[in-house]
């Protein structure tokens, strides 16, 4: 029997998939009272482990401070909650 038929068949892993570090809104308030929150500030406060990996903000929890949040991706609910609190959403490319 040929080798390709003897080897086990495994799943496929895309080479182009983007891996994000996830941060919830509820943990952004614990980040400190700085007006601009970017991945470097998140790294220093311990919310993310790697500063060179993209960050995605999810809408879990609530936010009361008017913050300017800079990240690589946002969920729709996170955008709405940040804007409703009087903050700004800035995408990093």
NORHUHU-V908728 format. One record per backbone hydrogen bond with DSSP energy under -0.5 kcal/mol. NH is the residue of the N-H (numbers start at 1). CO is the residue of the C=O. E is the energy in kcal/mol with one decimal. If there is no record, write none. Layout:
nh=NH co=CO e=E
nh=NH co=CO e=E
//
This chain:
nh=5 co=2 e=-0.9
nh=6 co=2 e=-1.0
nh=6 co=3 e=-0.6
nh=7 co=3 e=-1.7
nh=10 co=8 e=-0.5
nh=14 co=12 e=-0.5
nh=17 co=14 e=-0.6
nh=19 co=17 e=-0.5
nh=20 co=18 e=-0.5
nh=21 co=54 e=-2.6
nh=22 co=20 e=-0.5
nh=23 co=56 e=-2.2
nh=25 co=58 e=-1.1
nh=26 co=60 e=-1.8
nh=27 co=24 e=-0.7
nh=28 co=24 e=-0.6
nh=28 co=25 e=-1.2
nh=29 co=25 e=-0.8
nh=31 co=28 e=-1.2
nh=32 co=29 e=-0.8
nh=37 co=35 e=-0.5
nh=37 co=68 e=-3.1
nh=38 co=36 e=-0.6
nh=42 co=38 e=-2.2
nh=43 co=39 e=-2.1
nh=44 co=40 e=-2.2
nh=45 co=41 e=-1.8
nh=46 co=42 e=-0.6
nh=46 co=43 e=-0.7
nh=47 co=42 e=-2.4
nh=48 co=42 e=-0.9
nh=56 co=21 e=-2.9
nh=57 co=73 e=-2.2
nh=58 co=23 e=-2.6
nh=58 co=56 e=-0.5
nh=67 co=65 e=-1.1
nh=68 co=35 e=-3.0
nh=69 co=67 e=-0.7
nh=69 co=88 e=-2.5
nh=70 co=37 e=-3.3
nh=70 co=68 e=-0.5
nh=71 co=69 e=-0.5
nh=71 co=90 e=-1.9
nh=72 co=55 e=-1.3
nh=73 co=55 e=-1.4
nh=75 co=57 e=-2.1
nh=79 co=75 e=-2.1
nh=80 co=76 e=-2.1
nh=81 co=77 e=-2.2
nh=82 co=78 e=-2.3
nh=83 co=79 e=-2.4
nh=84 co=80 e=-2.2
nh=85 co=81 e=-1.3
nh=86 co=83 e=-1.1
nh=87 co=82 e=-2.5
nh=88 co=67 e=-2.0
nh=90 co=69 e=-2.6
nh=92 co=71 e=-2.3
//
